[in-house]
Every structure is written in structure tokens, then in C-alpha cells.
Amino acid sequence: MKANIQKVQVGLANFIDKEMVNHLDGWQKIGFGAASALIIKNLPNTINAYMKHPVVVAFGIIDKDQNVDIDALHDAIIDHFGSEGEYINIPMIGRFKISKQDVELLYKYIKEA
């Protein structure tokens, strides 16, 4: 399934609001929520800036109309998560664990947006 950038923005925002921000408190919650909102709002510009980069072109997941092949992206990453999940470092927030279930939820949020 290809999702336009607006669908990706809505799905990503819903995932962050419902699944990630709820696990934070205080300034981390405020900072991460605000930073995420700004990044998501700017996503069309970010994609436009990177869509001609050779690595992004090689991935073949974004077409010329900025539609993202979420099925291909999902299938490419889902099996690389360990059973315990993987940690990512988010500046000013710290380590955050992402699991296969999180990836599936994000995928679902985007599809349903």
C-alpha cells in the first residue's frame, strides 16, 4: 500500500500521541511531544529534500508524488527487530525501546489514517 504524505503524518502523529508520549512525564513529555509535532509538520519538506538522495532512491519506497510504500518499508524492517525490541536514543529524552509490536501499531495507524 502506498500512503500519501498526509496519511503518514496523521498515522505517525497518532502513534506518537497514543503510544509514546504516554510513557513519558514532565519536561520529557512536553519536549518530545512538541519536537515530534514540529518534525511531523515539516515532513513534506524533509521528504522533498531527501527524495533525490541516491540512498533514498535506492530504497525505492517514495515515488515522485511523495507517496510512501508502507508495505515495502514494513516488510523490510519488521524481521530485524529482536524479540526484546531495540533501543533508540532520542536527544534530550534518552533511550526508548521500540518493539515489533510498536512497528505493527505504527503501520496500523498509518494504514487507518
N, C-alpha and C positions, 0 to 999 in steps of 0.2 A: 504494500500500500504506500502510495506517495501522499505525503501530507504537506499542505502549503505552510508557509512560514507562520501565518496567524494561528493555525491549528497547533503547530509546535509550541508557539508562545503560550497559548492557553493551557495546553496539556502540561507543559513544564511549570507554569505558574501554579496550577492546581496541585501538582505533585509536591512542589516545594512548600506550599502553604499547608497542605494536609499531612504530609509525610515527614518533612524535615524540620520545619520551623517549630513544630510542636514538641520536638525533643530538646529544644534549646530554651534558655531563660535569660532574663536580664538583657544586658547590652549585646550579648551574642545573638539573641533572638532579634533584637531591633536591627543590629548591624547586618546580619545575614539576610533578614527579610528585605531591608532597604537595598542592599547591594544586589540581591537577586532580582528585585523588581526593576532596577535600572539596567542590569545586564539583559534581562528578557526584553525590555522595551527597545533596547538597541540591537537586538538580534538580527533584524533585517540588514542593518548597516554592516554588522560584523560578517554575516554570511556573504554579502556583496563584496566586501573587501577580500575575503579569502577564497571565493569560488573559482578563481583562476589560478590559484596556487597549485603547482604540479602535484603535490601530495593529495590535496583535496580532489583534484581532477582524477587522480589515480584511484581514489576510493570509489568514485562513480555513484555517490549517494545523493548528490544535489544536482538537479538539472538546471538548464538555463533560465527557467522561470522561478527558481529558488524553491522548488518542491523537494522535500527530503524523502528518500526511500527508507521509511522507518522499519520496514520488514527486513531489508538487507542489513541495516545498521544493527537491529536487534539480533538477528541471526549471527552476525559476525562477532558480537561481544558476549552473548549470554553464556556460552560454554567455557569462557575463560575465567569466570568467577569461581573461586574456590567454595567449598561447602560452607565455610565460615564467613564468607564475604571478603571484601577487600577494603582497605583503608585509603582514604584520600585526605590530603592536607588542604584545608581551606584557610587562606590567610585571615588572621585575626579571630578565627573560630576554633581552629585546631583540627585534630584528627576526627574524621567522620567515617563511619562504616557503611558501605554500600553492599547489599547482598543481591543475589539473583532475584529474590522476591521484590526488591526495590526496583530493579531493572524492569521486571514484569509489570509492576504497578505504573511506572513511568510510561512504558509502552501502551498500557491500557488507557491512561489519562490522555495521551496524545491521540490515540485512535478514537476515543469518545468525545474529544473536544469539538 
